[in-house]
Every structure is written in C-alpha cells, then in structure tokens.
Amino acid sequence: MPNHRQSLTARGLLLDMDGTLVDSDAVVERVWSDWAVSKGLDPAEVLRTAHGRQGHLTMAELFPDRPAEVNHEENRALLARETREVDGIVPVGGAVEFMTAVRQVPHALVTSADTGLATARMAAAGVRMPDVRITAEQVSASKPDPEGFLKGAAELGLAAGECVAFEDSLPGITAALAAGMRVVGVGARAAAYGPTVHVADLTRVDVERLPDGGIRLHFAN
C-alpha cells in the first residue's frame, strides 16, 4: 500500500477535462501555435494564456480592441479544427482507472470545451464520459468565473463546499476556489496555482467509498 499523507472527504467530484483527465497538449499546441504565427504573435506566450479557458477569451486578452464577433468567428474555426484533430490525445496517467473508481459516486465534467470537442477528446483518450457535464454551451461566463463549477454542484444536488474539484490550469483552479470548493491540482503546471492538494497525475489518487455515500480521496507521496 502507498504511504498516504493527506486525504479529503466529499460528497461529489467536479472534473475538468483538458490536462486533468485528457492530455490534449499536443493538439492545443499545434492549433494555437499556428494561429499565433498567423497573427504575428509568439506561440509560447499565446499558449501560456490559452490553457483552461474558452478560446475567444484568450483572443480578447491578446487583442483587447478587436470586436468580439471577430474573436468568436475565429474561435469557431479553431474549435472545428481541434474537434477534428485527435492525433496525440491520450489519457492523463491514471484517468481511466480513476473514472472507473468514481462511477458510483456523484461526479460531473466541468469543461471550457463545447460538447463536440469534449466528446471527441474523451473518446479519443478512451476515458469514460460522465453522465453529468457542464460544457461551454451551458455557461454565460467561462473559467476563471465560478459559474461552471456552481452549476455542476447544483446538477449533482450538492452544495459547493461538499464538492472537490480536479483542475490543472490557473483559470480552472481560480474558478473552483471562488466557488468555495477544495481543489486537487493535477499535473506540473497546477502546483503553482494554490490548489488544496497537488498530485503529479491521477495514479496518485486512491478512491474510498464511504458507507454514507460519500467519498474519501487519499493522496500518495
């Protein structure tokens, strides 16, 4: 048995997709690097901004004086390409087993991706799609706004404080904390953003179902 250092108890889980369950970095880097070069921007700088939020918001930050409709139009084109391109998409370590372990526990996907993109990436990675999911179409404000996480908790019939969120990005961790949730930061980049607990990947999380229907998460060294 691993030597457990920390645990969290919850009644429900809210799960980000990209970087948390699915490693889509290869596709994201290809698509956004091409877009950045086409605009005369540094791809590395664009990628630092793009992770964890809807694409039109990234564009708005990079081009604050550009009309919103232009950002939305270009974002639709990028989304279509991202949905088509699944080469290089793989599960985050332990994601398949983790999703099996939480099957009988209240849980929801909370992602900045739209339904089409989320469906394509989860399928490409071979990761089970939760029955409850909050996608881009269902929110009026993207992460770092807490709306998506609050809606996810409501869909599960739970208070925000009863849920633990799993996230990898600054916008996502900020959103979950603002919603009043404890946050498990997944992956190298999450460590810098102040999650409640940090793990390298989901192989470091053990799931214990409790007699009252709750869940205890154990985090290994």
Phi and psi in degrees as GROMACS dihedral restraints (atoms count N, CA, C in turn):
[ dihedral_restraints ]
;  ai    aj    ak    al  type     phi  dphi    fc
    3     4     5     6     1   -69.5    20    10
    4     5     6     7     1   157.3    20    10
    6     7     8     9     1   -84.9    20    10
    7     8     9    10     1   104.6    20    10
    9    10    11    12     1   -82.8    20    10
   10    11    12    13     1   134.9    20    10
   12    13    14    15     1  -104.8    20    10
   13    14    15    16     1   -28.3    20    10
   15    16    17    18     1  -150.8    20    10
   16    17    18    19     1   151.7    20    10
   18    19    20    21     1  -144.4    20    10
   19    20    21    22     1   156.9    20    10
   21    22    23    24     1  -131.5    20    10
   22    23    24    25     1   141.5    20    10
   24    25    26    27     1  -111.6    20    10
   25    26    27    28     1   138.3    20    10
   27    28    29    30     1  -150.1    20    10
   28    29    30    31     1   171.7    20    10
   30    31    32    33     1  -109.9    20    10
   31    32    33    34     1   -13.0    20    10
   33    34    35    36     1  -157.4    20    10
   34    35    36    37     1   159.6    20    10
   36    37    38    39     1  -125.1    20    10
   37    38    39    40     1   139.3    20    10
   39    40    41    42     1  -120.5    20    10
   40    41    42    43     1   121.6    20    10
   42    43    44    45     1  -118.1    20    10
   43    44    45    46     1   119.7    20    10
   45    46    47    48     1   -68.0    20    10
   46    47    48    49     1   164.1    20    10
   48    49    50    51     1  -102.8    20    10
   49    50    51    52     1   -74.3    20    10
   51    52    53    54     1   -63.2    20    10
   52    53    54    55     1   123.9    20    10
   54    55    56    57     1    85.2    20    10
   55    56    57    58     1   -11.5    20    10
   57    58    59    60     1  -112.0    20    10
   58    59    60    61     1   -51.7    20    10
   60    61    62    63     1  -106.3    20    10
   61    62    63    64     1   -33.6    20    10
   63    64    65    66     1  -124.2    20    10
   64    65    66    67     1   130.0    20    10
   66    67    68    69     1   -91.4    20    10
   67    68    69    70     1    99.1    20    10
   69    70    71    72     1  -108.5    20    10
   70    71    72    73     1    14.6    20    10
   72    73    74    75     1   -56.8    20    10
   73    74    75    76     1   -36.8    20    10
   75    76    77    78     1   -60.5    20    10
   76    77    78    79     1   -44.5    20    10
   78    79    80    81     1   -70.5    20    10
   79    80    81    82     1   -46.4    20    10
   81    82    83    84     1   -57.4    20    10
   82    83    84    85     1   -43.4    20    10
   84    85    86    87     1   -67.1    20    10
   85    86    87    88     1   -39.6    20    10
   87    88    89    90     1   -62.7    20    10
   88    89    90    91     1   -51.6    20    10
   90    91    92    93     1   -67.7    20    10
   91    92    93    94     1   -48.4    20    10
   93    94    95    96     1   -74.1    20    10
   94    95    96    97     1   -29.2    20    10
   96    97    98    99     1   -65.9    20    10
   97    98    99   100     1   -42.8    20    10
   99   100   101   102     1   -61.3    20    10
  100   101   102   103     1   -43.1    20    10
  102   103   104   105     1   -63.1    20    10
  103   104   105   106     1   -44.5    20    10
  105   106   107   108     1   -60.4    20    10
  106   107   108   109     1   -45.9    20    10
  108   109   110   111     1   -62.1    20    10
  109   110   111   112     1   -38.9    20    10
  111   112   113   114     1   -65.1    20    10
  112   113   114   115     1   -21.3    20    10
  114   115   116   117     1  -102.9    20    10
  115   116   117   118     1     3.6    20    10
  117   118   119   120     1    72.8    20    10
  118   119   120   121     1    27.4    20    10
  120   121   122   123     1  -107.0    20    10
  121   122   123   124     1   160.0    20    10
  123   124   125   126     1   -76.7    20    10
  124   125   126   127     1   116.1    20    10
  126   127   128   129     1   -55.4    20    10
  127   128   129   130     1   -39.3    20    10
  129   130   131   132     1   -62.4    20    10
  130   131   132   133     1   -39.3    20    10
  132   133   134   135     1   -68.5    20    10
  133   134   135   136     1   -40.6    20    10
  135   136   137   138     1   -63.3    20    10
  136   137   138   139     1   -42.8    20    10
  138   139   140   141     1   -65.8    20    10
  139   140   141   142     1   -31.8    20    10
  141   142   143   144     1   -63.8    20    10
  142   143   144   145     1   -29.4    20    10
  144   145   146   147     1   -88.1    20    10
  145   146   147   148     1   -28.4    20    10
  147   148   149   150     1   -79.7    20    10
  148   149   150   151     1   -27.5    20    10
  150   151   152   153     1   -64.8    20    10
  151   152   153   154     1   130.0    20    10
  153   154   155   156     1    87.2    20    10
  154   155   156   157     1     7.7    20    10
  156   157   158   159     1  -140.2    20    10
  157   158   159   160     1   165.4    20    10
  159   160   161   162     1   -67.4    20    10
  160   161   162   163     1   143.5    20    10
  162   163   164   165     1   -60.4    20    10
  163   164   165   166     1   -36.6    20    10
  165   166   167   168     1   -65.5    20    10
  166   167   168   169     1   -26.7    20    10
  168   169   170   171     1   -73.5    20    10
  169   170   171   172     1   -36.1    20    10
  171   172   173   174     1   -60.6    20    10
  172   173   174   175     1   -46.1    20    10
  174   175   176   177     1   -62.3    20    10
  175   176   177   178     1   -39.8    20    10
  177   178   179   180     1   -64.3    20    10
  178   179   180   181     1   -35.4    20    10
  180   181   182   183     1   -70.2    20    10
  181   182   183   184     1   -37.6    20    10
  183   184   185   186     1   -78.2    20    10
  184   185   186   187     1   -31.9    20    10
  186   187   188   189     1  -127.6    20    10
  187   188   189   190     1    74.8    20    10
  189   190   191   192     1   -62.9    20    10
  190   191   192   193     1   -20.3    20    10
  192   193   194   195     1   -97.4    20    10
  193   194   195   196     1     1.6    20    10
  195   196   197   198     1   -83.7    20    10
  196   197   198   199     1   141.4    20    10
  198   199   200   201     1   -59.6    20    10
  199   200   201   202     1   141.3    20    10
  201   202   203   204     1   -59.4    20    10
  202   203   204   205     1   -35.3    20    10
  204   205   206   207     1   -64.8    20    10
  205   206   207   208     1   -30.7    20    10
  207   208   209   210     1   -67.4    20    10
  208   209   210   211     1   -43.0    20    10
  210   211   212   213     1   -61.3    20    10
  211   212   213   214     1   -43.6    20    10
  213   214   215   216     1   -65.5    20    10
  214   215   216   217     1   -39.4    20    10
  216   217   218   219     1   -65.4    20    10
  217   218   219   220     1   -46.3    20    10
  219   220   221   222     1   -66.7    20    10
  220   221   222   223     1   -35.9    20    10
  222   223   224   225     1   -65.2    20    10
  223   224   225   226     1   -37.1    20    10
  225   226   227   228     1   -60.4    20    10
  226   227   228   229     1   -40.2    20    10
  228   229   230   231     1   -66.4    20    10
  229   230   231   232     1   -41.7    20    10
  231   232   233   234     1   -65.8    20    10
  232   233   234   235     1   -40.6    20    10
  234   235   236   237     1   -61.2    20    10
  235   236   237   238     1   -41.6    20    10
  237   238   239   240     1   -61.5    20    10
  238   239   240   241     1   -42.5    20    10
  240   241   242   243     1   -67.2    20    10
  241   242   243   244     1   -43.5    20    10
  243   244   245   246     1   -62.4    20    10
  244   245   246   247     1   -34.7    20    10
  246   247   248   249     1   -70.3    20    10
  247   248   249   250     1   -34.8    20    10
  249   250   251   252     1   -74.2    20    10
  250   251   252   253     1   -37.8    20    10
  252   253   254   255     1   -92.2    20    10
  253   254   255   256     1   107.3    20    10
  255   256   257   258     1  -117.3    20    10
  256   257   258   259     1     2.2    20    10
  258   259   260   261     1   -64.1    20    10
  259   260   261   262     1   126.6    20    10
  261   262   263   264     1    96.7    20    10
  262   263   264   265     1    -5.2    20    10
  264   265   266   267     1   -81.3    20    10
  265   266   267   268     1   128.0    20    10
  267   268   269   270     1  -138.4    20    10
  268   269   270   271     1   161.5    20    10
  270   271   272   273     1   -71.9    20    10
  271   272   273   274     1   146.5    20    10
  273   274   275   276     1   -63.0    20    10
  274   275   276   277     1   145.9    20    10
  276   277   278   279     1   -51.2    20    10
  277   278   279   280     1   124.8    20    10
  279   280   281   282     1    84.7    20    10
  280   281   282   283     1    -2.3    20    10
  282   283   284   285     1   -65.6    20    10
  283   284   285   286     1   -41.6    20    10
  285   286   287   288     1   -63.0    20    10
  286   287   288   289     1   -46.1    20    10
  288   289   290   291     1   -67.7    20    10
  289   290   291   292     1   -38.6    20    10
  291   292   293   294     1   -61.8    20    10
  292   293   294   295     1   -44.5    20    10
  294   295   296   297     1   -66.5    20    10
  295   296   297   298     1   -29.1    20    10
  297   298   299   300     1   -68.4    20    10
  298   299   300   301     1   -40.7    20    10
  300   301   302   303     1   -67.0    20    10
  301   302   303   304     1   -29.4    20    10
  303   304   305   306     1  -100.4    20    10
  304   305   306   307     1     9.7    20    10
  306   307   308   309     1   -54.8    20    10
  307   308   309   310     1   -39.2    20    10
  309   310   311   312     1   -94.4    20    10
  310   311   312   313     1     8.4    20    10
  312   313   314   315     1  -106.5    20    10
  313   314   315   316     1   140.5    20    10
  315   316   317   318     1   -56.4    20    10
  316   317   318   319     1   124.0    20    10
  318   319   320   321     1  -155.4    20    10
  319   320   321   322     1   155.2    20    10
  321   322   323   324     1  -146.0    20    10
  322   323   324   325     1   150.2    20    10
  324   325   326   327     1   -85.7    20    10
  325   326   327   328     1   133.2    20    10
  327   328   329   330     1  -128.4    20    10
  328   329   330   331     1   103.5    20    10
  330   331   332   333     1  -132.8    20    10
  331   332   333   334     1   150.4    20    10
  333   334   335   336     1   -79.7    20    10
  334   335   336   337     1    -8.2    20    10
  336   337   338   339     1   -74.5    20    10
  337   338   339   340     1   155.1    20    10
  339   340   341   342     1   -81.1    20    10
  340   341   342   343     1   175.2    20    10
  342   343   344   345     1   -61.1    20    10
  343   344   345   346     1   -42.4    20    10
  345   346   347   348     1   -61.6    20    10
  346   347   348   349     1   -45.5    20    10
  348   349   350   351     1   -67.7    20    10
  349   350   351   352     1   -43.0    20    10
  351   352   353   354     1   -61.6    20    10
  352   353   354   355     1   -43.7    20    10
  354   355   356   357     1   -63.0    20    10
  355   356   357   358     1   -44.0    20    10
  357   358   359   360     1   -63.8    20    10
  358   359   360   361     1   -43.8    20    10
  360   361   362   363     1   -73.5    20    10
  361   362   363   364     1   -41.3    20    10
  363   364   365   366     1   -62.7    20    10
  364   365   366   367     1   -40.9    20    10
  366   367   368   369     1   -66.0    20    10
  367   368   369   370     1   -43.3    20    10
  369   370   371   372     1   -62.5    20    10
  370   371   372   373     1   -35.5    20    10
  372   373   374   375     1   -82.9    20    10
  373   374   375   376     1   -12.7    20    10
  375   376   377   378     1    72.7    20    10
  376   377   378   379     1    30.2    20    10
  378   379   380   381     1  -105.3    20    10
  379   380   381   382     1   132.5    20    10
  381   382   383   384     1   -61.8    20    10
  382   383   384   385     1   134.1    20    10
  384   385   386   387     1   -83.8    20    10
  385   386   387   388     1   126.4    20    10
  387   388   389   390     1   -61.9    20    10
  388   389   390   391     1   151.0    20    10
  390   391   392   393     1   -66.4    20    10
  391   392   393   394     1   -35.4    20    10
  393   394   395   396     1   -99.7    20    10
  394   395   396   397     1   126.7    20    10
  396   397   398   399     1  -147.7    20    10
  397   398   399   400     1   138.7    20    10
  399   400   401   402     1  -111.9    20    10
  400   401   402   403     1   113.1    20    10
  402   403   404   405     1  -114.0    20    10
  403   404   405   406     1  -178.7    20    10
  405   406   407   408     1   -57.7    20    10
  406   407   408   409     1   -33.2    20    10
  408   409   410   411     1   -67.5    20    10
  409   410   411   412     1   -19.2    20    10
  411   412   413   414     1   -98.7    20    10
  412   413   414   415     1     1.7    20    10
  414   415   416   417     1  -124.9    20    10
  415   416   417   418     1   151.4    20    10
  417   418   419   420     1   -94.1    20    10
  418   419   420   421     1   -16.6    20    10
  420   421   422   423     1  -137.3    20    10
  421   422   423   424     1   128.3    20    10
  423   424   425   426     1   -81.0    20    10
  424   425   426   427     1   164.3    20    10
  426   427   428   429     1   -51.6    20    10
  427   428   429   430     1   137.7    20    10
  429   430   431   432     1   -84.7    20    10
  430   431   432   433     1     6.6    20    10
  432   433   434   435     1   -66.1    20    10
  433   434   435   436     1   140.8    20    10
  435   436   437   438     1   -79.3    20    10
  436   437   438   439     1     1.2    20    10
  438   439   440   441     1   -52.9    20    10
  439   440   441   442     1   -46.6    20    10
  441   442   443   444     1   -60.7    20    10
  442   443   444   445     1   -43.5    20    10
  444   445   446   447     1   -68.8    20    10
  445   446   447   448     1   -39.0    20    10
  447   448   449   450     1   -64.1    20    10
  448   449   450   451     1   -39.8    20    10
  450   451   452   453     1   -66.4    20    10
  451   452   453   454     1   -39.0    20    10
  453   454   455   456     1   -61.1    20    10
  454   455   456   457     1   -45.5    20    10
  456   457   458   459     1   -61.8    20    10
  457   458   459   460     1   -43.1    20    10
  459   460   461   462     1   -62.1    20    10
  460   461   462   463     1   -39.9    20    10
  462   463   464   465     1   -63.1    20    10
  463   464   465   466     1   -29.9    20    10
  465   466   467   468     1   -85.0    20    10
  466   467   468   469     1    -4.9    20    10
  468   469   470   471     1    73.5    20    10
  469   470   471   472     1    29.3    20    10
  471   472   473   474     1  -123.5    20    10
  472   473   474   475     1   155.2    20    10
  474   475   476   477     1   -76.8    20    10
  475   476   477   478     1   153.9    20    10
  477   478   479   480     1   -56.5    20    10
  478   479   480   481     1   -40.8    20    10
  480   481   482   483     1   -68.4    20    10
  481   482   483   484     1   -14.1    20    10
  483   484   485   486     1   -85.8    20    10
  484   485   486   487     1    -4.3    20    10
  486   487   488   489     1  -110.0    20    10
  487   488   489   490     1   149.5    20    10
  489   490   491   492     1  -114.2    20    10
  490   491   492   493     1   131.6    20    10
  492   493   494   495     1  -100.6    20    10
  493   494   495   496     1   146.1    20    10
  495   496   497   498     1  -113.4    20    10
  496   497   498   499     1   124.5    20    10
  498   499   500   501     1  -147.6    20    10
  499   500   501   502     1   162.3    20    10
  501   502   503   504     1  -126.3    20    10
  502   503   504   505     1   -17.9    20    10
  504   505   506   507     1  -110.8    20    10
  505   506   507   508     1   162.5    20    10
  507   508   509   510     1   -61.6    20    10
  508   509   510   511     1   -48.4    20    10
  510   511   512   513     1   -59.1    20    10
  511   512   513   514     1   -39.8    20    10
  513   514   515   516     1   -69.2    20    10
  514   515   516   517     1   -45.9    20    10
  516   517   518   519     1   -64.8    20    10
  517   518   519   520     1   -40.8    20    10
  519   520   521   522     1   -60.1    20    10
  520   521   522   523     1   -43.5    20    10
  522   523   524   525     1   -63.3    20    10
  523   524   525   526     1   -45.9    20    10
  525   526   527   528     1   -66.6    20    10
  526   527   528   529     1   -41.8    20    10
  528   529   530   531     1   -63.7    20    10
  529   530   531   532     1   -40.0    20    10
  531   532   533   534     1   -65.0    20    10
  532   533   534   535     1   -28.0    20    10
  534   535   536   537     1   -76.8    20    10
  535   536   537   538     1    -8.3    20    10
  537   538   539   540     1    90.7    20    10
  538   539   540   541     1    23.6    20    10
  540   541   542   543     1  -107.0    20    10
  541   542   543   544     1   152.9    20    10
  543   544   545   546     1   -79.1    20    10
  544   545   546   547     1   150.0    20    10
  546   547   548   549     1  -130.5    20    10
  547   548   549   550     1   130.8    20    10
  549   550   551   552     1   -96.6    20    10
  550   551   552   553     1   115.2    20    10
  552   553   554   555     1   -85.6    20    10
  553   554   555   556     1   126.9    20    10
  555   556   557   558     1  -112.3    20    10
  556   557   558   559     1   127.4    20    10
  558   559   560   561     1    94.5    20    10
  559   560   561   562     1   167.5    20    10
  561   562   563   564     1   -60.8    20    10
  562   563   564   565     1   -43.6    20    10
  564   565   566   567     1   -71.3    20    10
  565   566   567   568     1   -20.8    20    10
  567   568   569   570     1   -70.1    20    10
  568   569   570   571     1   -24.9    20    10
  570   571   572   573     1   -59.7    20    10
  571   572   573   574     1   -31.0    20    10
  573   574   575   576     1   -81.2    20    10
  574   575   576   577     1    -5.8    20    10
  576   577   578   579     1  -106.6    20    10
  577   578   579   580     1    14.1    20    10
  579   580   581   582     1    75.8    20    10
  580   581   582   583     1    37.0    20    10
  582   583   584   585     1   -68.7    20    10
  583   584   585   586     1   162.4    20    10
  585   586   587   588     1   -63.4    20    10
  586   587   588   589     1   -42.7    20    10
  588   589   590   591     1  -136.0    20    10
  589   590   591   592     1   147.3    20    10
  591   592   593   594     1  -123.8    20    10
  592   593   594   595     1   137.1    20    10
  594   595   596   597     1  -132.5    20    10
  595   596   597   598     1   151.0    20    10
  597   598   599   600     1   -67.4    20    10
  598   599   600   601     1   -40.4    20    10
  600   601   602   603     1  -162.4    20    10
  601   602   603   604     1  -173.7    20    10
  603   604   605   606     1   -81.3    20    10
  604   605   606   607     1    -4.9    20    10
  606   607   608   609     1   -68.4    20    10
  607   608   609   610     1   -15.3    20    10
  609   610   611   612     1   -92.2    20    10
  610   611   612   613     1     7.5    20    10
  612   613   614   615     1  -118.2    20    10
  613   614   615   616     1   125.3    20    10
  615   616   617   618     1  -107.9    20    10
  616   617   618   619     1   140.4    20    10
  618   619   620   621     1  -110.2    20    10
  619   620   621   622     1   122.9    20    10
  621   622   623   624     1  -116.4    20    10
  622   623   624   625     1   118.4    20    10
  624   625   626   627     1   -81.7    20    10
  625   626   627   628     1   135.8    20    10
  627   628   629   630     1   -99.7    20    10
  628   629   630   631     1   154.6    20    10
  630   631   632   633     1   -59.0    20    10
  631   632   633   634     1   -27.4    20    10
  633   634   635   636     1   -85.8    20    10
  634   635   636   637     1     6.9    20    10
  636   637   638   639     1    93.7    20    10
  637   638   639   640     1    -4.8    20    10
  639   640   641   642     1   -82.0    20    10
  640   641   642   643     1  -170.5    20    10
  642   643   644   645     1  -142.5    20    10
  643   644   645   646     1   140.7    20    10
  645   646   647   648     1  -117.2    20    10
  646   647   648   649     1   127.0    20    10
  648   649   650   651     1  -101.6    20    10
  649   650   651   652     1   126.0    20    10
  651   652   653   654     1  -108.1    20    10
  652   653   654   655     1   135.1    20    10
  654   655   656   657     1  -114.2    20    10
  655   656   657   658     1   120.7    20    10
  657   658   659   660     1   -83.0    20    10
  658   659   660   661     1   162.6    20    10
